[in-house]
Amino acid sequence: MLVFWKARLVLLAVPKTGSSAYESALAPHASMTVLDPPELKHAPVYRYNRFFRPMFEKMGTPHMELMAVIREPVSWLGSWYRYRQRGFLDGKPTSTRGISLDDFVDAYTRGERPPFANVGSQAKFVEPRPNGTDVSQLFRYENQPGIIAFLEDRLGVALDLPRENVSPRGDLALSPELETKLRRKCAADFEVWERAQG
């Protein structure tokens, strides 16, 4: 999470959407960078609302605008799948080594997900709160020019994004049956991506 106090902007770090690259490029310009623990670095709207919003209000800022980047759901799950094939996870319950993409996505669509498929939901991450706290600047990951243009204009900086935390390459062809199931079971994730600025 990056906080830009003067610009009244908070960039929420949705996992697997390039947040590490934005962190590297923008941290020198941020008033506050939340890097650890992961639960706060990747704080969703509900956690921001609970912990950070009250603190900012006490400092005299009644409203900080929230920004987030979300990724096309199949691509997002593919990135998680590839990331969890890395060697440092070998032998751990979160590893996807030896598991097919279809099996990973099938496990993700279950009510109770096994550890290797328990990666959250982008729709839940950006879900508005009853008190009105929500993401007003929601961008598709695939719209990098739009994201960069918005940040450069809002923050008055020139951005040169490095490639960071890139998952290993791999075949991300999902079977049509699994994609249909994913779209049915996780419709909210596709809907929120469709609404984002493309």
Phi, psi and chi 1 to 4 in degrees:
 res  aa     phi    psi   chi1   chi2   chi3   chi4
   1 MET       -  134.5  178.8 -165.7  -63.6      -
   2 LEU  -120.6  132.8  -62.1  173.5      -      -
   3 VAL  -113.6  125.9  177.6      -      -      -
   4 PHE  -114.5   94.2  -55.2   95.8      -      -
   5 TRP   -62.1  -50.5 -171.4 -101.1      -      -
   6 LYS   -64.4  -35.0  -71.0  179.9 -177.4  172.0
   7 ALA   -83.2   -5.0      -      -      -      -
   8 ARG    54.6   46.7  -61.2  -68.3 -174.0 -102.1
   9 LEU  -133.6  137.2 -179.2   70.4      -      -
  10 VAL  -122.3  124.4  175.3      -      -      -
  11 LEU   -97.9  108.8  175.0   55.8      -      -
  12 LEU   -77.9  140.8  -61.4  177.9      -      -
  13 ALA   -99.1   88.7      -      -      -      -
  14 VAL   -71.5  125.3 -178.6      -      -      -
  15 PRO   -58.8  146.6  -23.1   33.1      -      -
  16 LYS    63.7   34.1  -48.5  -47.3  -63.8  167.5
  17 THR  -129.5   23.5   63.2      -      -      -
  18 GLY    84.7   16.4      -      -      -      -
  19 SER   -63.7  -31.4   56.7      -      -      -
  20 SER   -66.1  -37.3  -65.7      -      -      -
  21 ALA   -67.0  -42.6      -      -      -      -
  22 TYR   -65.9  -37.3  -76.6  101.5      -      -
  23 GLU   -60.7  -46.6  178.6 -173.1  -62.2      -
  24 SER   -62.3  -42.7  -68.0      -      -      -
  25 ALA   -75.7  -32.2      -      -      -      -
  26 LEU  -107.0  -14.0  -69.0  170.4      -      -
  27 ALA   -53.2  -40.0      -      -      -      -
  28 PRO   -63.5  -19.6  -20.0   31.0      -      -
  29 HIS   -99.9   -7.1  -51.6  -74.8      -      -
  30 ALA   -85.2  148.9      -      -      -      -
  31 SER   -77.4  -30.5  -49.1      -      -      -
  32 MET  -147.7  133.4  179.3 -171.0  -60.4      -
  33 THR  -121.2  126.6   57.6      -      -      -
  34 VAL  -105.1  107.1 -178.0      -      -      -
  35 LEU  -106.7  -24.7  -52.7  178.1      -      -
  36 ASP  -149.6  155.6  -89.0  -46.9      -      -
  37 PRO   -69.8  167.1   30.3  -35.4      -      -
  38 PRO   -54.5  -31.4  -25.0   32.5      -      -
  39 GLU   -64.6  -26.8  -65.9   80.4    7.9      -
  40 LEU   -96.8  -36.4  -68.6 -178.9      -      -
  41 LYS   -57.2  -45.0  173.7 -177.0  177.5  175.5
  42 HIS  -103.0   43.9  -64.0  -67.8      -      -
  43 ALA   -67.0  122.1      -      -      -      -
  44 PRO   -74.9  177.5   23.6  -26.6      -      -
  45 VAL   -55.1  -44.3  170.4      -      -      -
  46 TYR   -63.2  -36.2   78.5   85.1      -      -
  47 ARG   -75.6  -37.8 -161.4  167.7  -73.8  139.8
  48 TYR   -58.0  -46.5  166.6   84.8      -      -
  49 ASN   -62.0  -36.3 -175.2   57.7      -      -
  50 ARG   -78.6  -41.1 -177.9  173.3  176.2 -166.2
  51 PHE  -104.5  -42.7  -64.8  107.9      -      -
  52 PHE   -90.8  -43.3  -65.9   94.3      -      -
  53 ARG   -56.4  -47.0 -177.6 -166.9   52.1   76.6
  54 PRO   -60.9  -36.5  -22.4   32.8      -      -
  55 MET   -65.3  -44.4  177.0  176.4   62.8      -
  56 PHE   -65.3  -37.8  -65.5  154.8      -      -
  57 GLU   -64.1  -37.6  -74.4 -176.4   -7.1      -
  58 LYS   -67.1  -23.5  -75.7 -174.2  175.0  144.0
  59 MET   -87.7    7.0  -64.1  -61.8  111.0      -
  60 GLY    93.7   12.8      -      -      -      -
  61 THR  -114.8  100.2  -57.9      -      -      -
  62 PRO   -68.9  -24.6   22.6  -30.3      -      -
  63 HIS  -144.9  121.6  178.1   71.1      -      -
  64 MET  -110.1  132.5  -64.2  -73.2  -82.5      -
  65 GLU   -78.4  135.8 -171.2  168.4   26.2      -
  66 LEU   -99.2  137.5  -61.0 -175.3      -      -
  67 MET  -125.3  143.7  173.5 -174.3  177.2      -
  68 ALA  -149.2  156.7      -      -      -      -
  69 VAL  -118.7  130.2  175.7      -      -      -
  70 ILE  -125.0  155.5   59.0  167.4      -      -
  71 ARG  -112.7  151.1 -167.6  168.1 -179.6  164.0
  72 GLU   -52.0  129.7 -169.4  -80.4  -34.5      -
  73 PRO   -56.7  -40.1  -29.6   37.6      -      -
  74 VAL   -66.1  -43.1  175.8      -      -      -
  75 SER   -63.4  -40.2  172.4      -      -      -
  76 TRP   -62.4  -47.0 -175.6   70.8      -      -
  77 LEU   -65.8  -36.3  -73.8  171.8      -      -
  78 GLY   -61.8  -38.0      -      -      -      -
  79 SER   -66.8  -42.4 -176.3      -      -      -
  80 TRP   -61.7  -45.0  -91.1  115.4      -      -
  81 TYR   -58.1  -47.7  168.8   74.5      -      -
  82 ARG   -67.0  -42.1  -67.7 -167.8  -32.9  -94.2
  83 TYR   -58.2  -41.1  175.9   78.3      -      -
  84 ARG   -80.2    3.3  -71.0 -171.0  163.0 -171.4
  85 GLN   -91.3   -4.4  -71.6 -170.1  -30.6      -
  86 ARG   -63.9  149.9  -70.7  178.8  171.7 -174.6
  87 GLY   -57.0  -33.2      -      -      -      -
  88 PHE   -66.5  -12.5   75.1   92.7      -      -
  89 LEU   -99.7   -2.1  -71.0  174.3      -      -
  90 ASP   -52.0  131.9  -79.1   -3.2      -      -
  91 GLY    82.5   -6.5      -      -      -      -
  92 LYS   -93.8  155.3  -65.0 -174.5  178.5  168.7
  93 PRO   -65.1  -17.4   -1.5    2.9      -      -
  94 THR   -89.1   -2.7   52.3      -      -      -
  95 SER   -74.0  142.1  174.2      -      -      -
  96 THR  -104.8   10.2   56.2      -      -      -
  97 ARG   -59.2  128.5 -172.7   71.6   62.3   98.0
  98 GLY    82.4    4.0      -      -      -      -
  99 ILE  -111.4  136.0  -64.1  167.9      -      -
 100 SER   -77.3  160.0   72.0      -      -      -
 101 LEU   -60.3  -41.4  177.7   62.3      -      -
 102 ASP   -59.9  -42.8  -85.6   10.4      -      -
 103 ASP   -65.7  -37.4  -72.9  -17.3      -      -
 104 PHE   -63.2  -48.0  171.7   74.6      -      -
 105 VAL   -68.7  -37.8  172.5      -      -      -
 106 ASP   -60.1  -44.1 -174.4   51.0      -      -
 107 ALA   -63.9  -35.7      -      -      -      -
 108 TYR   -64.9  -31.4 -179.2   78.0      -      -
 109 THR   -82.8   -1.6   60.2      -      -      -
 110 ARG   -78.7  159.6  -69.3 -174.3 -152.4  149.4
 111 GLY   -63.9  -45.8      -      -      -      -
 112 GLU  -112.8  107.0 -164.3  162.1  -40.8      -
 113 ARG   -83.1  139.1  -63.1  169.4 -179.7  152.3
 114 PRO   -68.4  161.0   20.4  -27.7      -      -
 115 PRO   -52.9  -38.1  -27.2   34.3      -      -
 116 PHE   -68.2  -20.6   68.6   83.3      -      -
 117 ALA  -110.0    6.3      -      -      -      -
 118 ASN   -88.7   84.2 -168.1   12.5      -      -
 119 VAL  -119.6   12.0  -63.8      -      -      -
 120 GLY    82.7 -161.2      -      -      -      -
 121 SER  -148.7  131.6  157.8      -      -      -
 122 GLN   -66.0  -36.5  -66.8 -177.6  104.0      -
 123 ALA   -63.0  -41.8      -      -      -      -
 124 LYS   -68.2  -35.2  -70.8  -62.5  -75.2 -179.6
 125 PHE   -58.7  -42.9 -169.3  103.0      -      -
 126 VAL  -101.3   11.4  -60.7      -      -      -
 127 GLU   -61.5  126.8 -173.5  175.4   58.7      -
 128 PRO   -63.4  153.6  -16.3   27.9      -      -
 129 ARG   -97.0  156.6  -54.4  -47.1  -59.2  149.2
 130 PRO   -58.7  -25.6  -24.6   33.4      -      -
 131 ASN   -83.5    5.0   66.2   -3.9      -      -
 132 GLY    98.9   -7.0      -      -      -      -
 133 THR   -67.7  120.2  -57.9      -      -      -
 134 ASP  -153.6  171.7   69.5  -15.6      -      -
 135 VAL   -88.6  111.7  175.1      -      -      -
 136 SER   -92.5  -17.9   57.9      -      -      -
 137 GLN  -117.8   90.4  -63.3  -65.1  -26.2      -
 138 LEU  -111.3  119.1 -173.7   62.2      -      -
 139 PHE  -117.0  148.2  -72.9   87.2      -      -
 140 ARG   -77.6  136.9  -67.5 -178.7 -172.3  174.2
 141 TYR   -53.8  -35.9  168.0   83.3      -      -
 142 GLU   -70.8  -10.3  -62.1   76.9    9.1      -
 143 ASN  -101.2   56.6  179.4   17.3      -      -
 144 GLN   -58.5  -41.1  -68.0  -63.5  -43.1      -
 145 PRO   -59.3  -39.4  -24.8   34.5      -      -
 146 GLY   -67.4  -40.2      -      -      -      -
 147 ILE   -62.9  -48.4  -62.7  165.4      -      -
 148 ILE   -63.7  -43.4  -69.1  167.8      -      -
 149 ALA   -62.0  -43.0      -      -      -      -
 150 PHE   -61.9  -48.7  171.9   79.3      -      -
 151 LEU   -65.8  -41.8  -72.9  167.0      -      -
 152 GLU   -62.2  -41.8  -73.3 -176.4  -24.3      -
 153 ASP   -69.2  -45.5 -179.8   61.9      -      -
 154 ARG   -69.1  -37.7 -176.6   70.4  172.4  -99.3
 155 LEU  -100.3  -10.6  -56.2  176.2      -      -
 156 GLY    66.4   39.0      -      -      -      -
 157 VAL  -129.5  162.3  -60.8      -      -      -
 158 ALA  -103.3  130.5      -      -      -      -
 159 LEU  -105.3  134.7  -79.1 -176.2      -      -
 160 ASP  -128.2  101.2 -177.7   23.0      -      -
 161 LEU   -83.9  125.1  -72.9 -177.7      -      -
 162 PRO   -80.0  163.2   30.7  -33.8      -      -
 163 ARG   -91.7  119.8  -75.9 -177.4   58.9   81.0
 164 GLU  -130.2  148.4  -56.8 -109.8  -16.5      -
 165 ASN    51.9   40.8 -158.6   20.3      -      -
 166 VAL   -79.0  130.7  179.3      -      -      -
 167 SER   -71.8  153.8  -63.6      -      -      -
 168 PRO   -59.4  148.5  -13.1   21.8      -      -
 169 ARG   -69.5  153.2  -67.6 -159.8  175.4  -83.9
 170 GLY  -174.1  165.6      -      -      -      -
 171 ASP   -73.4  123.7  179.8   20.9      -      -
 172 LEU  -113.5   31.1  -70.2 -177.9      -      -
 173 ALA   -81.4  114.6      -      -      -      -
 174 LEU   -93.8  139.0 -165.7   57.7      -      -
 175 SER   -63.9  146.7   72.3      -      -      -
 176 PRO   -55.4  -36.5  -22.9   31.1      -      -
 177 GLU   -63.7  -43.2  -63.1   79.4   16.6      -
 178 LEU   -69.7  -38.0 -107.7  -59.5      -      -
 179 GLU   -64.4  -40.0 -176.6  163.4  -11.4      -
 180 THR   -61.6  -43.8  -61.4      -      -      -
 181 LYS   -63.9  -43.5 -178.0  179.3 -179.2 -177.0
 182 LEU   -60.9  -44.9  176.9   65.5      -      -
 183 ARG   -63.7  -32.9  -73.4 -179.7  177.3  -85.3
 184 ARG   -75.4  -47.7 -173.8 -179.9   76.2 -109.7
 185 LYS   -75.1  -29.5  -65.6  -91.6 -165.1  169.3
 186 CYS  -120.5   42.3  -56.9      -      -      -
 187 ALA   -57.2  -34.9      -      -      -      -
 188 ALA   -61.4  -35.2      -      -      -      -
 189 ASP   -67.3  -38.8  -70.2  -73.8      -      -
 190 PHE   -70.8  -38.5  -73.2   91.3      -      -
 191 GLU   -64.2  -43.6  -73.4  164.2   12.3      -
 192 VAL   -68.6  -34.5   76.9      -      -      -
 193 TRP   -66.4  -40.1 -178.7   78.9      -      -
 194 GLU   -62.1  -35.8  -71.3  -71.7  -16.1      -
 195 ARG   -75.9  -21.1  -73.7 -160.9  -44.8  -93.4
 196 ALA   -67.6  159.5      -      -      -      -
 197 GLN   -69.9  114.5  -62.0  179.4   50.2      -
 198 GLY   -96.5      -      -      -      -      -
